[in-house]
Amino acid sequence: MGDPLGAEATHVLAAGMGGVRTAGDLVLRMQLAHKMRIDEAKAAVAEKLNVSLSDLTDVVVMSEVREDLGIGLCHVEPSAQENNGMEAKFRISQKLGITINSVERFKERAGLK
């Protein structure tokens, strides 16, 4: 069964990184998808996004990276293209090389699989 508070602890750590404001949500996805520890997941995300470990917690840097890659922002930028929701999840899945269930279901229902 494992630790019943394991997911909660992972969420607290990811949310503590700033969640969508920085890279906390991406680190959390890597932890859950590949059963990584937090330091390992941070290193993997930094490598895939081509940023340093310290950049992962920098709101300004990550806002620019997230906007450039179209992987979602938690705030609205008037000049930014709307890359939230499913479109952002598709890009996250592709960029991190992970499976996201809602993306896979969307592909199945749309006949893309």
LINURZI-V495858 format. One record per backbone hydrogen bond with DSSP energy under -0.5 kcal/mol. NH is the residue of the N-H (numbers start at 1). CO is the residue of the C=O. E is the energy in kcal/mol with one decimal. If there is no record, write none. Layout:
# LINURZI-V495858
NH&CO&E + NH&CO&E
This chain:
# LINURZI-V495858
4&2&-0.6 + 6&3&-1.8 + 9&5&-2.6 + 10&6&-2.2 + 11&7&-2.5 + 12&8&-2.5 + 13&9&-2.1 + 14&10&-2.4 + 15&11&-3.3 + 16&12&-2.0 + 17&13&-0.8 + 17&14&-0.9 + 18&15&-1.4 + 19&14&-1.7 + 21&18&-2.2 + 22&19&-0.9 + 23&56&-0.8 + 24&19&-1.1 + 25&19&-0.8 + 27&23&-2.4 + 28&24&-2.3 + 29&25&-2.1 + 30&26&-2.1 + 31&27&-2.5 + 32&28&-2.5 + 33&29&-2.8 + 34&30&-2.3 + 35&31&-0.9 + 36&31&-0.8 + 41&37&-2.6 + 42&38&-2.6 + 43&39&-2.0 + 44&40&-2.0 + 45&41&-2.5 + 46&42&-2.7 + 47&43&-2.1 + 48&44&-2.3 + 49&45&-2.4 + 50&46&-0.8 + 51&46&-2.4 + 56&52&-0.9 + 56&53&-0.7 + 57&54&-1.0 + 58&55&-1.5 + 59&57&-0.7 + 62&58&-2.7 + 63&59&-2.0 + 64&60&-1.8 + 65&61&-2.5 + 66&62&-3.1 + 67&63&-2.1 + 68&64&-2.7 + 69&65&-2.5 + 70&66&-1.1 + 71&66&-2.0 + 78&76&-0.5 + 80&77&-1.0 + 83&81&-1.1 + 87&84&-0.8 + 89&85&-2.0 + 90&86&-2.6 + 91&87&-1.8 + 92&88&-2.6 + 93&89&-2.7 + 94&90&-2.1 + 95&91&-3.2 + 96&92&-2.8 + 97&93&-1.1 + 98&93&-1.5 + 100&98&-0.5 + 101&99&-0.5 + 103&100&-0.7 + 104&100&-2.2 + 105&101&-2.7 + 106&102&-2.1 + 107&103&-2.4 + 108&104&-2.2 + 109&105&-2.6 + 110&106&-2.0 + 111&107&-0.5 + 111&108&-0.9 + 112&107&-3.0 + 113&107&-0.8
